[in-house]
Amino acid sequence: MLSCSTVTAYLHRPKIDDAYHEAGHAVVHCFLQVPFKKASIEKICGDYLGVIERRRLTQTFTQKTKIGELKPGDRDQIDRICETLLAGHLAERRLDGRHAPPGSHSDHSHVVGFLLGMYSSRATEAYVEFLRVRTEEILNAPKVWDAVRAVATVLMDKEMLSAKVVTAIYEEARSGAP
């Protein structure tokens, strides 16, 4: 459990912002077929903080990039993980138009950390921008955005959704079913 002092940057955000942020992460996880366990928005210190619970792939890849042990398929997996990380901020930005919502810096820092293990600072900056644009294009697809909206709506009410529930909502929105 996080303490009040560790969530200062996230405080005073409307619940809907956190719901869209986590829905963006979760739906892009589904779209890119990156496994995760659950999406939640938790009340901490009187405000909400969102969490996507995923496997510990990120730590494994960070260690591999530092010692140069990446295989060709690992790079694609790192790209997909980076896109899931960028998706929260981008979904929230699409919702309310803010350029850098509170809380998005942590996700961005993780992406930069992965890529700095493989590329120079200049190349990392360019590659993050490429992944950001690619992630925006995923989120801007009408059926994908419908899924983000649907997941955020349910997340506002339930506050915790398993990956199975998120996937069902995602597939229903993508199929256009009523």
CNS distance restraints for C-alpha pairs under 8 A (distance, minus, plus):
assign (resid   2 and name CA) (resid   6 and name CA) 6.37 0.50 0.50
assign (resid   2 and name CA) (resid   7 and name CA) 7.30 0.50 0.50
assign (resid   2 and name CA) (resid  44 and name CA) 7.65 0.50 0.50
assign (resid   3 and name CA) (resid   7 and name CA) 6.99 0.50 0.50
assign (resid   3 and name CA) (resid  44 and name CA) 7.76 0.50 0.50
assign (resid   3 and name CA) (resid  45 and name CA) 7.92 0.50 0.50
assign (resid   4 and name CA) (resid   8 and name CA) 6.74 0.50 0.50
assign (resid   4 and name CA) (resid  44 and name CA) 6.88 0.50 0.50
assign (resid   4 and name CA) (resid  45 and name CA) 5.57 0.50 0.50
assign (resid   7 and name CA) (resid  11 and name CA) 6.60 0.50 0.50
assign (resid   7 and name CA) (resid  49 and name CA) 7.71 0.50 0.50
assign (resid   9 and name CA) (resid 102 and name CA) 6.15 0.50 0.50
assign (resid   9 and name CA) (resid 103 and name CA) 6.33 0.50 0.50
assign (resid  10 and name CA) (resid  48 and name CA) 7.78 0.50 0.50
assign (resid  10 and name CA) (resid  49 and name CA) 6.60 0.50 0.50
assign (resid  10 and name CA) (resid 102 and name CA) 5.69 0.50 0.50
assign (resid  10 and name CA) (resid 103 and name CA) 5.47 0.50 0.50
assign (resid  11 and name CA) (resid  47 and name CA) 5.77 0.50 0.50
assign (resid  11 and name CA) (resid  48 and name CA) 7.20 0.50 0.50
assign (resid  11 and name CA) (resid  49 and name CA) 7.84 0.50 0.50
assign (resid  12 and name CA) (resid  47 and name CA) 6.22 0.50 0.50
assign (resid  13 and name CA) (resid  17 and name CA) 6.58 0.50 0.50
assign (resid  13 and name CA) (resid  18 and name CA) 7.30 0.50 0.50
assign (resid  13 and name CA) (resid  47 and name CA) 7.12 0.50 0.50
assign (resid  13 and name CA) (resid  48 and name CA) 7.12 0.50 0.50
assign (resid  13 and name CA) (resid 102 and name CA) 7.82 0.50 0.50
assign (resid  14 and name CA) (resid  18 and name CA) 6.95 0.50 0.50
assign (resid  14 and name CA) (resid  48 and name CA) 7.63 0.50 0.50
assign (resid  15 and name CA) (resid  19 and name CA) 6.19 0.50 0.50
assign (resid  15 and name CA) (resid  41 and name CA) 7.95 0.50 0.50
assign (resid  15 and name CA) (resid  47 and name CA) 7.85 0.50 0.50
assign (resid  15 and name CA) (resid  48 and name CA) 6.02 0.50 0.50
assign (resid  15 and name CA) (resid 156 and name CA) 7.07 0.50 0.50
assign (resid  16 and name CA) (resid  20 and name CA) 6.17 0.50 0.50
assign (resid  16 and name CA) (resid 152 and name CA) 7.47 0.50 0.50
assign (resid  16 and name CA) (resid 156 and name CA) 6.67 0.50 0.50
assign (resid  17 and name CA) (resid  21 and name CA) 6.06 0.50 0.50
assign (resid  17 and name CA) (resid  92 and name CA) 5.97 0.50 0.50
assign (resid  17 and name CA) (resid  95 and name CA) 7.82 0.50 0.50
assign (resid  18 and name CA) (resid  22 and name CA) 6.09 0.50 0.50
assign (resid  18 and name CA) (resid  41 and name CA) 6.62 0.50 0.50
assign (resid  18 and name CA) (resid  48 and name CA) 6.93 0.50 0.50
assign (resid  18 and name CA) (resid  49 and name CA) 6.55 0.50 0.50
assign (resid  18 and name CA) (resid  50 and name CA) 5.60 0.50 0.50
assign (resid  18 and name CA) (resid  92 and name CA) 7.74 0.50 0.50
assign (resid  19 and name CA) (resid  23 and name CA) 5.91 0.50 0.50
assign (resid  19 and name CA) (resid  41 and name CA) 6.62 0.50 0.50
assign (resid  19 and name CA) (resid  50 and name CA) 7.18 0.50 0.50
assign (resid  19 and name CA) (resid 152 and name CA) 4.82 0.50 0.50
assign (resid  19 and name CA) (resid 153 and name CA) 7.49 0.50 0.50
assign (resid  19 and name CA) (resid 155 and name CA) 5.93 0.50 0.50
assign (resid  19 and name CA) (resid 156 and name CA) 5.94 0.50 0.50
assign (resid  20 and name CA) (resid  24 and name CA) 5.93 0.50 0.50
assign (resid  20 and name CA) (resid  88 and name CA) 7.19 0.50 0.50
assign (resid  20 and name CA) (resid  91 and name CA) 6.08 0.50 0.50
assign (resid  20 and name CA) (resid  92 and name CA) 5.50 0.50 0.50
assign (resid  20 and name CA) (resid  95 and name CA) 7.43 0.50 0.50
assign (resid  20 and name CA) (resid 148 and name CA) 6.89 0.50 0.50
assign (resid  20 and name CA) (resid 149 and name CA) 7.16 0.50 0.50
assign (resid  20 and name CA) (resid 151 and name CA) 7.97 0.50 0.50
assign (resid  20 and name CA) (resid 152 and name CA) 5.07 0.50 0.50
assign (resid  21 and name CA) (resid  25 and name CA) 6.58 0.50 0.50
assign (resid  21 and name CA) (resid  50 and name CA) 7.51 0.50 0.50
assign (resid  21 and name CA) (resid  87 and name CA) 7.52 0.50 0.50
assign (resid  21 and name CA) (resid  88 and name CA) 4.05 0.50 0.50
assign (resid  21 and name CA) (resid  89 and name CA) 5.91 0.50 0.50
assign (resid  21 and name CA) (resid  90 and name CA) 7.71 0.50 0.50
assign (resid  21 and name CA) (resid  91 and name CA) 5.75 0.50 0.50
assign (resid  21 and name CA) (resid  92 and name CA) 5.02 0.50 0.50
assign (resid  22 and name CA) (resid  26 and name CA) 6.09 0.50 0.50
assign (resid  22 and name CA) (resid  39 and name CA) 6.36 0.50 0.50
assign (resid  22 and name CA) (resid  40 and name CA) 7.12 0.50 0.50
assign (resid  22 and name CA) (resid  41 and name CA) 7.59 0.50 0.50
assign (resid  22 and name CA) (resid  50 and name CA) 5.97 0.50 0.50
assign (resid  22 and name CA) (resid  51 and name CA) 6.70 0.50 0.50
assign (resid  22 and name CA) (resid  52 and name CA) 6.68 0.50 0.50
assign (resid  22 and name CA) (resid  88 and name CA) 5.69 0.50 0.50
assign (resid  22 and name CA) (resid 152 and name CA) 7.54 0.50 0.50
assign (resid  23 and name CA) (resid  27 and name CA) 5.90 0.50 0.50
assign (resid  23 and name CA) (resid  39 and name CA) 7.45 0.50 0.50
assign (resid  23 and name CA) (resid  88 and name CA) 7.09 0.50 0.50
assign (resid  23 and name CA) (resid  91 and name CA) 7.77 0.50 0.50
assign (resid  23 and name CA) (resid 148 and name CA) 5.30 0.50 0.50
assign (resid  23 and name CA) (resid 149 and name CA) 7.56 0.50 0.50
assign (resid  23 and name CA) (resid 151 and name CA) 5.54 0.50 0.50
assign (resid  23 and name CA) (resid 152 and name CA) 5.21 0.50 0.50
assign (resid  23 and name CA) (resid 155 and name CA) 7.71 0.50 0.50
assign (resid  24 and name CA) (resid  28 and name CA) 6.18 0.50 0.50
assign (resid  24 and name CA) (resid  84 and name CA) 7.91 0.50 0.50
assign (resid  24 and name CA) (resid  87 and name CA) 5.14 0.50 0.50
assign (resid  24 and name CA) (resid  88 and name CA) 4.63 0.50 0.50
assign (resid  24 and name CA) (resid  89 and name CA) 7.76 0.50 0.50
assign (resid  24 and name CA) (resid  90 and name CA) 7.43 0.50 0.50
assign (resid  24 and name CA) (resid  91 and name CA) 5.10 0.50 0.50
assign (resid  24 and name CA) (resid  92 and name CA) 7.58 0.50 0.50
assign (resid  24 and name CA) (resid 139 and name CA) 7.59 0.50 0.50
assign (resid  24 and name CA) (resid 148 and name CA) 5.71 0.50 0.50
assign (resid  25 and name CA) (resid  29 and name CA) 6.19 0.50 0.50
assign (resid  25 and name CA) (resid  52 and name CA) 7.31 0.50 0.50
assign (resid  25 and name CA) (resid  84 and name CA) 5.18 0.50 0.50
assign (resid  25 and name CA) (resid  85 and name CA) 6.34 0.50 0.50
assign (resid  25 and name CA) (resid  86 and name CA) 7.54 0.50 0.50
assign (resid  25 and name CA) (resid  87 and name CA) 5.05 0.50 0.50
assign (resid  25 and name CA) (resid  88 and name CA) 4.78 0.50 0.50
assign (resid  26 and name CA) (resid  30 and name CA) 6.40 0.50 0.50
assign (resid  26 and name CA) (resid  36 and name CA) 7.88 0.50 0.50
assign (resid  26 and name CA) (resid  39 and name CA) 6.53 0.50 0.50
assign (resid  26 and name CA) (resid  52 and name CA) 7.15 0.50 0.50
assign (resid  26 and name CA) (resid  84 and name CA) 7.52 0.50 0.50
assign (resid  26 and name CA) (resid 163 and name CA) 7.85 0.50 0.50
assign (resid  26 and name CA) (resid 166 and name CA) 7.07 0.50 0.50
assign (resid  27 and name CA) (resid  31 and name CA) 6.10 0.50 0.50
assign (resid  27 and name CA) (resid 144 and name CA) 7.37 0.50 0.50
assign (resid  27 and name CA) (resid 147 and name CA) 6.76 0.50 0.50
assign (resid  27 and name CA) (resid 148 and name CA) 6.03 0.50 0.50
assign (resid  27 and name CA) (resid 151 and name CA) 7.80 0.50 0.50
assign (resid  27 and name CA) (resid 166 and name CA) 7.34 0.50 0.50
assign (resid  27 and name CA) (resid 167 and name CA) 7.73 0.50 0.50
assign (resid  27 and name CA) (resid 170 and name CA) 6.54 0.50 0.50
assign (resid  28 and name CA) (resid  32 and name CA) 5.91 0.50 0.50
assign (resid  28 and name CA) (resid  33 and name CA) 8.00 0.50 0.50
assign (resid  28 and name CA) (resid  83 and name CA) 7.46 0.50 0.50
assign (resid  28 and name CA) (resid  84 and name CA) 5.50 0.50 0.50
assign (resid  28 and name CA) (resid  87 and name CA) 6.61 0.50 0.50
assign (resid  28 and name CA) (resid 138 and name CA) 7.58 0.50 0.50
assign (resid  28 and name CA) (resid 139 and name CA) 7.59 0.50 0.50
assign (resid  29 and name CA) (resid  33 and name CA) 5.65 0.50 0.50
assign (resid  29 and name CA) (resid  34 and name CA) 4.84 0.50 0.50
assign (resid  29 and name CA) (resid  35 and name CA) 6.64 0.50 0.50
assign (resid  29 and name CA) (resid  36 and name CA) 7.13 0.50 0.50
assign (resid  29 and name CA) (resid  84 and name CA) 5.72 0.50 0.50
assign (resid  30 and name CA) (resid  34 and name CA) 6.44 0.50 0.50
assign (resid  30 and name CA) (resid  35 and name CA) 7.66 0.50 0.50
assign (resid  30 and name CA) (resid 166 and name CA) 7.99 0.50 0.50
assign (resid  30 and name CA) (resid 167 and name CA) 6.22 0.50 0.50
assign (resid  30 and name CA) (resid 170 and name CA) 7.26 0.50 0.50
assign (resid  32 and name CA) (resid  80 and name CA) 6.47 0.50 0.50
assign (resid  34 and name CA) (resid  80 and name CA) 7.10 0.50 0.50
assign (resid  34 and name CA) (resid  81 and name CA) 7.09 0.50 0.50
assign (resid  35 and name CA) (resid  54 and name CA) 6.75 0.50 0.50
assign (resid  35 and name CA) (resid  55 and name CA) 7.31 0.50 0.50
assign (resid  36 and name CA) (resid  52 and name CA) 7.27 0.50 0.50
assign (resid  36 and name CA) (resid  53 and name CA) 5.99 0.50 0.50
assign (resid  36 and name CA) (resid  54 and name CA) 4.18 0.50 0.50
assign (resid  36 and name CA) (resid  55 and name CA) 6.40 0.50 0.50
assign (resid  36 and name CA) (resid 163 and name CA) 6.16 0.50 0.50
assign (resid  37 and name CA) (resid  52 and name CA) 7.51 0.50 0.50
assign (resid  37 and name CA) (resid  53 and name CA) 5.33 0.50 0.50
assign (resid  37 and name CA) (resid  54 and name CA) 5.45 0.50 0.50
assign (resid  37 and name CA) (resid  55 and name CA) 7.59 0.50 0.50
assign (resid  37 and name CA) (resid 162 and name CA) 6.05 0.50 0.50
assign (resid  37 and name CA) (resid 163 and name CA) 5.16 0.50 0.50
assign (resid  38 and name CA) (resid  52 and name CA) 5.86 0.50 0.50
assign (resid  38 and name CA) (resid  53 and name CA) 5.31 0.50 0.50
assign (resid  38 and name CA) (resid  54 and name CA) 7.40 0.50 0.50
assign (resid  38 and name CA) (resid 160 and name CA) 7.00 0.50 0.50
assign (resid  38 and name CA) (resid 161 and name CA) 5.57 0.50 0.50
assign (resid  38 and name CA) (resid 162 and name CA) 4.22 0.50 0.50
assign (resid  38 and name CA) (resid 163 and name CA) 4.90 0.50 0.50
assign (resid  39 and name CA) (resid  50 and name CA) 7.56 0.50 0.50
assign (resid  39 and name CA) (resid  51 and name CA) 5.88 0.50 0.50
assign (resid  39 and name CA) (resid  52 and name CA) 4.57 0.50 0.50
assign (resid  39 and name CA) (resid  53 and name CA) 6.44 0.50 0.50
assign (resid  39 and name CA) (resid 160 and name CA) 5.76 0.50 0.50
assign (resid  39 and name CA) (resid 161 and name CA) 5.31 0.50 0.50
assign (resid  39 and name CA) (resid 162 and name CA) 6.43 0.50 0.50
assign (resid  39 and name CA) (resid 163 and name CA) 7.14 0.50 0.50
assign (resid  40 and name CA) (resid  50 and name CA) 5.60 0.50 0.50
assign (resid  40 and name CA) (resid  51 and name CA) 5.27 0.50 0.50
assign (resid  40 and name CA) (resid  52 and name CA) 6.48 0.50 0.50
assign (resid  40 and name CA) (resid 155 and name CA) 7.01 0.50 0.50
assign (resid  40 and name CA) (resid 159 and name CA) 5.32 0.50 0.50
assign (resid  40 and name CA) (resid 160 and name CA) 4.12 0.50 0.50
assign (resid  40 and name CA) (resid 161 and name CA) 6.23 0.50 0.50
assign (resid  41 and name CA) (resid  48 and name CA) 6.01 0.50 0.50
assign (resid  41 and name CA) (resid  49 and name CA) 5.40 0.50 0.50
assign (resid  41 and name CA) (resid  50 and name CA) 4.07 0.50 0.50
assign (resid  41 and name CA) (resid  51 and name CA) 6.17 0.50 0.50
assign (resid  41 and name CA) (resid 155 and name CA) 7.36 0.50 0.50
assign (resid  41 and name CA) (resid 156 and name CA) 7.96 0.50 0.50
assign (resid  41 and name CA) (resid 159 and name CA) 5.15 0.50 0.50
assign (resid  41 and name CA) (resid 160 and name CA) 6.50 0.50 0.50
assign (resid  42 and name CA) (resid  48 and name CA) 5.32 0.50 0.50
assign (resid  42 and name CA) (resid  49 and name CA) 5.27 0.50 0.50
assign (resid  42 and name CA) (resid  50 and name CA) 6.09 0.50 0.50
assign (resid  42 and name CA) (resid  51 and name CA) 7.65 0.50 0.50
assign (resid  42 and name CA) (resid 159 and name CA) 6.79 0.50 0.50
assign (resid  43 and name CA) (resid  47 and name CA) 5.34 0.50 0.50
assign (resid  43 and name CA) (resid  48 and name CA) 4.40 0.50 0.50
assign (resid  43 and name CA) (resid  49 and name CA) 6.36 0.50 0.50
assign (resid  44 and name CA) (resid  48 and name CA) 5.88 0.50 0.50
assign (resid  44 and name CA) (resid  49 and name CA) 6.69 0.50 0.50
assign (resid  56 and name CA) (resid  60 and name CA) 6.82 0.50 0.50
assign (resid  57 and name CA) (resid  61 and name CA) 6.20 0.50 0.50
assign (resid  58 and name CA) (resid  62 and name CA) 6.13 0.50 0.50
assign (resid  58 and name CA) (resid  81 and name CA) 7.70 0.50 0.50
assign (resid  59 and name CA) (resid  63 and name CA) 6.32 0.50 0.50
assign (resid  60 and name CA) (resid  64 and name CA) 6.29 0.50 0.50
assign (resid  61 and name CA) (resid  65 and name CA) 6.06 0.50 0.50
assign (resid  61 and name CA) (resid  70 and name CA) 7.86 0.50 0.50
assign (resid  61 and name CA) (resid  74 and name CA) 7.93 0.50 0.50
assign (resid  61 and name CA) (resid  78 and name CA) 7.34 0.50 0.50
assign (resid  61 and name CA) (resid 114 and name CA) 7.36 0.50 0.50
assign (resid  62 and name CA) (resid  66 and name CA) 6.47 0.50 0.50
assign (resid  62 and name CA) (resid 113 and name CA) 7.59 0.50 0.50
assign (resid  62 and name CA) (resid 114 and name CA) 5.65 0.50 0.50
assign (resid  62 and name CA) (resid 117 and name CA) 7.24 0.50 0.50
assign (resid  63 and name CA) (resid  67 and name CA) 6.71 0.50 0.50
assign (resid  64 and name CA) (resid  68 and name CA) 5.91 0.50 0.50
assign (resid  64 and name CA) (resid  69 and name CA) 5.07 0.50 0.50
assign (resid  64 and name CA) (resid  70 and name CA) 5.89 0.50 0.50
assign (resid  65 and name CA) (resid  69 and name CA) 6.41 0.50 0.50
assign (resid  65 and name CA) (resid  70 and name CA) 6.26 0.50 0.50
assign (resid  65 and name CA) (resid 114 and name CA) 7.25 0.50 0.50
assign (resid  65 and name CA) (resid 117 and name CA) 4.91 0.50 0.50
assign (resid  65 and name CA) (resid 118 and name CA) 5.95 0.50 0.50
assign (resid  66 and name CA) (resid 117 and name CA) 5.33 0.50 0.50
assign (resid  66 and name CA) (resid 118 and name CA) 7.72 0.50 0.50
assign (resid  68 and name CA) (resid 118 and name CA) 7.91 0.50 0.50
assign (resid  70 and name CA) (resid  74 and name CA) 5.88 0.50 0.50
assign (resid  70 and name CA) (resid  75 and name CA) 7.19 0.50 0.50
assign (resid  71 and name CA) (resid  75 and name CA) 7.20 0.50 0.50
assign (resid  72 and name CA) (resid  76 and name CA) 7.52 0.50 0.50
assign (resid  73 and name CA) (resid  77 and name CA) 6.57 0.50 0.50
assign (resid  74 and name CA) (resid  78 and name CA) 6.10 0.50 0.50
assign (resid  75 and name CA) (resid  79 and name CA) 6.18 0.50 0.50
assign (resid  76 and name CA) (resid  80 and name CA) 6.32 0.50 0.50
assign (resid  77 and name CA) (resid  81 and name CA) 6.22 0.50 0.50
assign (resid  78 and name CA) (resid  82 and name CA) 6.04 0.50 0.50
assign (resid  78 and name CA) (resid 114 and name CA) 7.69 0.50 0.50
assign (resid  79 and name CA) (resid  83 and name CA) 6.15 0.50 0.50
assign (resid  79 and name CA) (resid 131 and name CA) 7.37 0.50 0.50
assign (resid  80 and name CA) (resid  84 and name CA) 6.29 0.50 0.50
assign (resid  81 and name CA) (resid  85 and name CA) 6.32 0.50 0.50
assign (resid  82 and name CA) (resid  86 and name CA) 6.23 0.50 0.50
assign (resid  82 and name CA) (resid 110 and name CA) 7.95 0.50 0.50
assign (resid  82 and name CA) (resid 111 and name CA) 5.35 0.50 0.50
assign (resid  82 and name CA) (resid 131 and name CA) 7.44 0.50 0.50
assign (resid  83 and name CA) (resid  87 and name CA) 6.05 0.50 0.50
assign (resid  83 and name CA) (resid 131 and name CA) 6.17 0.50 0.50
assign (resid  83 and name CA) (resid 132 and name CA) 7.08 0.50 0.50
assign (resid  83 and name CA) (resid 134 and name CA) 7.83 0.50 0.50
assign (resid  83 and name CA) (resid 135 and name CA) 5.69 0.50 0.50
assign (resid  84 and name CA) (resid  88 and name CA) 7.41 0.50 0.50
assign (resid  84 and name CA) (resid 135 and name CA) 7.94 0.50 0.50
assign (resid  85 and name CA) (resid 107 and name CA) 5.42 0.50 0.50
assign (resid  85 and name CA) (resid 108 and name CA) 7.19 0.50 0.50
assign (resid  85 and name CA) (resid 110 and name CA) 7.81 0.50 0.50
assign (resid  85 and name CA) (resid 111 and name CA) 7.06 0.50 0.50
assign (resid  86 and name CA) (resid  90 and name CA) 6.46 0.50 0.50
assign (resid  86 and name CA) (resid 107 and name CA) 6.42 0.50 0.50
assign (resid  86 and name CA) (resid 108 and name CA) 6.51 0.50 0.50
assign (resid  86 and name CA) (resid 111 and name CA) 7.73 0.50 0.50
assign (resid  86 and name CA) (resid 132 and name CA) 6.53 0.50 0.50
assign (resid  86 and name CA) (resid 135 and name CA) 7.08 0.50 0.50
assign (resid  87 and name CA) (resid  91 and name CA) 5.95 0.50 0.50
assign (resid  87 and name CA) (resid 135 and name CA) 6.23 0.50 0.50
assign (resid  87 and name CA) (resid 136 and name CA) 7.50 0.50 0.50
assign (resid  87 and name CA) (resid 139 and name CA) 7.60 0.50 0.50
assign (resid  88 and name CA) (resid  92 and name CA) 6.23 0.50 0.50
assign (resid  88 and name CA) (resid 104 and name CA) 7.42 0.50 0.50
assign (resid  89 and name CA) (resid  93 and name CA) 5.99 0.50 0.50
assign (resid  89 and name CA) (resid 100 and name CA) 7.18 0.50 0.50
assign (resid  89 and name CA) (resid 101 and name CA) 6.67 0.50 0.50
assign (resid  89 and name CA) (resid 104 and name CA) 5.31 0.50 0.50
assign (resid  90 and name CA) (resid  94 and name CA) 6.10 0.50 0.50
assign (resid  90 and name CA) (resid 135 and name CA) 7.87 0.50 0.50
assign (resid  90 and name CA) (resid 136 and name CA) 6.60 0.50 0.50
assign (resid  90 and name CA) (resid 139 and name CA) 7.96 0.50 0.50
assign (resid  91 and name CA) (resid  95 and name CA) 6.28 0.50 0.50
assign (resid  91 and name CA) (resid 139 and name CA) 7.03 0.50 0.50
assign (resid  91 and name CA) (resid 148 and name CA) 7.78 0.50 0.50
assign (resid  92 and name CA) (resid  96 and name CA) 6.39 0.50 0.50
assign (resid  92 and name CA) (resid  97 and name CA) 7.72 0.50 0.50
assign (resid  92 and name CA) (resid  98 and name CA) 7.83 0.50 0.50
assign (resid  92 and name CA) (resid 101 and name CA) 7.31 0.50 0.50
assign (resid  93 and name CA) (resid  97 and name CA) 4.71 0.50 0.50
assign (resid  93 and name CA) (resid  98 and name CA) 5.14 0.50 0.50
assign (resid  93 and name CA) (resid  99 and name CA) 6.11 0.50 0.50
assign (resid  93 and name CA) (resid 100 and name CA) 7.36 0.50 0.50
assign (resid  93 and name CA) (resid 101 and name CA) 7.03 0.50 0.50
assign (resid  94 and name CA) (resid  98 and name CA) 7.98 0.50 0.50
assign (resid 100 and name CA) (resid 104 and name CA) 6.39 0.50 0.50
assign (resid 100 and name CA) (resid 105 and name CA) 7.64 0.50 0.50
assign (resid 103 and name CA) (resid 107 and name CA) 7.54 0.50 0.50
assign (resid 104 and name CA) (resid 108 and name CA) 6.28 0.50 0.50
assign (resid 105 and name CA) (resid 109 and name CA) 5.96 0.50 0.50
assign (resid 106 and name CA) (resid 110 and name CA) 6.37 0.50 0.50
assign (resid 107 and name CA) (resid 111 and name CA) 6.52 0.50 0.50
assign (resid 108 and name CA) (resid 112 and name CA) 6.26 0.50 0.50
assign (resid 109 and name CA) (resid 113 and name CA) 5.98 0.50 0.50
assign (resid 110 and name CA) (resid 114 and name CA) 6.32 0.50 0.50
assign (resid 111 and name CA) (resid 115 and name CA) 6.38 0.50 0.50
assign (resid 111 and name CA) (resid 128 and name CA) 7.41 0.50 0.50
assign (resid 112 and name CA) (resid 116 and name CA) 5.95 0.50 0.50
assign (resid 112 and name CA) (resid 124 and name CA) 6.73 0.50 0.50
assign (resid 112 and name CA) (resid 125 and name CA) 7.82 0.50 0.50
assign (resid 112 and name CA) (resid 128 and name CA) 7.17 0.50 0.50
assign (resid 113 and name CA) (resid 117 and name CA) 6.78 0.50 0.50
assign (resid 114 and name CA) (resid 118 and name CA) 7.42 0.50 0.50
assign (resid 115 and name CA) (resid 119 and name CA) 5.92 0.50 0.50
assign (resid 115 and name CA) (resid 124 and name CA) 5.75 0.50 0.50
assign (resid 116 and name CA) (resid 120 and name CA) 6.16 0.50 0.50
assign (resid 116 and name CA) (resid 121 and name CA) 6.41 0.50 0.50
assign (resid 116 and name CA) (resid 124 and name CA) 6.06 0.50 0.50
assign (resid 119 and name CA) (resid 123 and name CA) 5.73 0.50 0.50
assign (resid 119 and name CA) (resid 124 and name CA) 5.67 0.50 0.50
assign (resid 120 and name CA) (resid 124 and name CA) 5.93 0.50 0.50
assign (resid 121 and name CA) (resid 125 and name CA) 6.17 0.50 0.50
assign (resid 122 and name CA) (resid 126 and name CA) 6.42 0.50 0.50
assign (resid 123 and name CA) (resid 127 and name CA) 5.97 0.50 0.50
assign (resid 124 and name CA) (resid 128 and name CA) 5.97 0.50 0.50
assign (resid 125 and name CA) (resid 129 and name CA) 6.41 0.50 0.50
assign (resid 126 and name CA) (resid 130 and name CA) 6.32 0.50 0.50
assign (resid 127 and name CA) (resid 131 and name CA) 6.18 0.50 0.50
assign (resid 128 and name CA) (resid 132 and name CA) 6.01 0.50 0.50
assign (resid 129 and name CA) (resid 133 and name CA) 6.23 0.50 0.50
assign (resid 130 and name CA) (resid 134 and name CA) 6.22 0.50 0.50
assign (resid 131 and name CA) (resid 135 and name CA) 6.00 0.50 0.50
assign (resid 132 and name CA) (resid 136 and name CA) 6.11 0.50 0.50
assign (resid 133 and name CA) (resid 137 and name CA) 6.23 0.50 0.50
assign (resid 134 and name CA) (resid 138 and name CA) 6.44 0.50 0.50
assign (resid 135 and name CA) (resid 139 and name CA) 6.29 0.50 0.50
assign (resid 136 and name CA) (resid 140 and name CA) 5.92 0.50 0.50
assign (resid 137 and name CA) (resid 141 and name CA) 6.41 0.50 0.50
assign (resid 138 and name CA) (resid 144 and name CA) 6.94 0.50 0.50
assign (resid 139 and name CA) (resid 144 and name CA) 5.70 0.50 0.50
assign (resid 139 and name CA) (resid 145 and name CA) 5.50 0.50 0.50
assign (resid 139 and name CA) (resid 148 and name CA) 7.99 0.50 0.50
assign (resid 140 and name CA) (resid 144 and name CA) 6.95 0.50 0.50
assign (resid 140 and name CA) (resid 145 and name CA) 6.01 0.50 0.50
assign (resid 141 and name CA) (resid 145 and name CA) 6.16 0.50 0.50
assign (resid 142 and name CA) (resid 146 and name CA) 6.14 0.50 0.50
assign (resid 143 and name CA) (resid 147 and name CA) 6.28 0.50 0.50
assign (resid 143 and name CA) (resid 173 and name CA) 6.12 0.50 0.50
assign (resid 143 and name CA) (resid 174 and name CA) 4.96 0.50 0.50
assign (resid 143 and name CA) (resid 175 and name CA) 7.89 0.50 0.50
assign (resid 143 and name CA) (resid 176 and name CA) 7.34 0.50 0.50
assign (resid 144 and name CA) (resid 148 and name CA) 6.35 0.50 0.50
assign (resid 144 and name CA) (resid 170 and name CA) 7.62 0.50 0.50
assign (resid 144 and name CA) (resid 173 and name CA) 7.39 0.50 0.50
assign (resid 144 and name CA) (resid 174 and name CA) 6.45 0.50 0.50
assign (resid 145 and name CA) (resid 149 and name CA) 6.16 0.50 0.50
assign (resid 146 and name CA) (resid 150 and name CA) 6.14 0.50 0.50
assign (resid 146 and name CA) (resid 173 and name CA) 5.94 0.50 0.50
assign (resid 146 and name CA) (resid 174 and name CA) 7.61 0.50 0.50
assign (resid 147 and name CA) (resid 151 and name CA) 6.03 0.50 0.50
assign (resid 147 and name CA) (resid 169 and name CA) 6.64 0.50 0.50
assign (resid 147 and name CA) (resid 170 and name CA) 4.95 0.50 0.50
assign (resid 147 and name CA) (resid 171 and name CA) 7.92 0.50 0.50
assign (resid 147 and name CA) (resid 172 and name CA) 7.91 0.50 0.50
assign (resid 147 and name CA) (resid 173 and name CA) 5.00 0.50 0.50
assign (resid 147 and name CA) (resid 174 and name CA) 6.77 0.50 0.50
assign (resid 148 and name CA) (resid 152 and name CA) 6.01 0.50 0.50
assign (resid 148 and name CA) (resid 170 and name CA) 7.70 0.50 0.50
assign (resid 149 and name CA) (resid 153 and name CA) 6.14 0.50 0.50
assign (resid 150 and name CA) (resid 154 and name CA) 6.41 0.50 0.50
assign (resid 150 and name CA) (resid 169 and name CA) 6.86 0.50 0.50
assign (resid 150 and name CA) (resid 170 and name CA) 7.88 0.50 0.50
assign (resid 150 and name CA) (resid 173 and name CA) 7.44 0.50 0.50
assign (resid 151 and name CA) (resid 155 and name CA) 5.94 0.50 0.50
assign (resid 151 and name CA) (resid 166 and name CA) 6.48 0.50 0.50
assign (resid 151 and name CA) (resid 169 and name CA) 6.48 0.50 0.50
assign (resid 151 and name CA) (resid 170 and name CA) 7.43 0.50 0.50
assign (resid 152 and name CA) (resid 156 and name CA) 6.06 0.50 0.50
assign (resid 153 and name CA) (resid 157 and name CA) 6.81 0.50 0.50
assign (resid 154 and name CA) (resid 158 and name CA) 6.00 0.50 0.50
assign (resid 154 and name CA) (resid 159 and name CA) 7.73 0.50 0.50
assign (resid 155 and name CA) (resid 159 and name CA) 4.75 0.50 0.50
assign (resid 155 and name CA) (resid 160 and name CA) 6.19 0.50 0.50
assign (resid 155 and name CA) (resid 161 and name CA) 6.70 0.50 0.50
assign (resid 161 and name CA) (resid 165 and name CA) 5.99 0.50 0.50
assign (resid 161 and name CA) (resid 166 and name CA) 6.32 0.50 0.50
assign (resid 162 and name CA) (resid 166 and name CA) 6.32 0.50 0.50
assign (resid 163 and name CA) (resid 167 and name CA) 5.94 0.50 0.50
assign (resid 164 and name CA) (resid 168 and name CA) 6.26 0.50 0.50
assign (resid 165 and name CA) (resid 169 and name CA) 6.29 0.50 0.50
assign (resid 166 and name CA) (resid 170 and name CA) 6.02 0.50 0.50
assign (resid 167 and name CA) (resid 171 and name CA) 6.01 0.50 0.50
assign (resid 168 and name CA) (resid 172 and name CA) 6.10 0.50 0.50
assign (resid 169 and name CA) (resid 173 and name CA) 6.16 0.50 0.50
assign (resid 170 and name CA) (resid 174 and name CA) 6.07 0.50 0.50
assign (resid 171 and name CA) (resid 175 and name CA) 6.05 0.50 0.50
assign (resid 172 and name CA) (resid 176 and name CA) 6.33 0.50 0.50
assign (resid 172 and name CA) (resid 177 and name CA) 5.61 0.50 0.50
assign (resid 172 and name CA) (resid 178 and name CA) 7.89 0.50 0.50
assign (resid 173 and name CA) (resid 177 and name CA) 6.44 0.50 0.50
